[in-house]
Amino acid sequence: MTCLRINPTGSTGYGEELTDAIQNDWGGAPYEDLVLGFDYIADNYDFIDTNNAIAAGGSYGGVSIPHPFPFRHTLLLFSSPTNTM
């Protein structure tokens, strides 16, 4: 099993500039970060079965997980989706 944890644009983990970068773009840059991260794994690590992926997220991640990704999920897990955006 492999776990890919992406810290997308808008995350509070890398300072105010990264957090502010999603202003008026909640679905753009963070979603692109998730897709690019997954594509990188699919393109560079043949031993990882990206056709059987599990996507999980909470809070904002709970909102982004149900969006269409360019890969197949075996399972979607989302909790506490933020609905005040």
Secondary structure in CASP SS format (residue, H / E / C, confidence):
PFRMAT SS
TARGET T0000
AUTHOR 0000-0000-0000
METHOD secondary structure of the structure
MODEL  1
M C 1.00
T C 1.00
C C 1.00
L C 1.00
R C 1.00
I C 1.00
N C 1.00
P C 1.00
T C 1.00
G C 1.00
S C 1.00
T H 1.00
G H 1.00
Y H 1.00
G C 1.00
E H 1.00
E H 1.00
L H 1.00
T H 1.00
D H 1.00
A C 1.00
I C 1.00
Q C 1.00
N C 1.00
D C 1.00
W C 1.00
G C 1.00
G C 1.00
A H 1.00
P H 1.00
Y H 1.00
E H 1.00
D H 1.00
L H 1.00
V H 1.00
L H 1.00
G H 1.00
F H 1.00
D H 1.00
Y H 1.00
I H 1.00
A H 1.00
D H 1.00
N H 1.00
Y C 1.00
D C 1.00
F C 1.00
I C 1.00
D C 1.00
T C 1.00
N C 1.00
N C 1.00
A E 1.00
I E 1.00
A E 1.00
A E 1.00
G E 1.00
G E 1.00
S C 1.00
Y H 1.00
G H 1.00
G H 1.00
V H 1.00
S H 1.00
I C 1.00
P C 1.00
H C 1.00
P C 1.00
F C 1.00
P C 1.00
F C 1.00
R C 1.00
H E 1.00
T E 1.00
L E 1.00
L E 1.00
L E 1.00
F E 1.00
S E 1.00
S C 1.00
P C 1.00
T C 1.00
N C 1.00
T C 1.00
M C 1.00
END
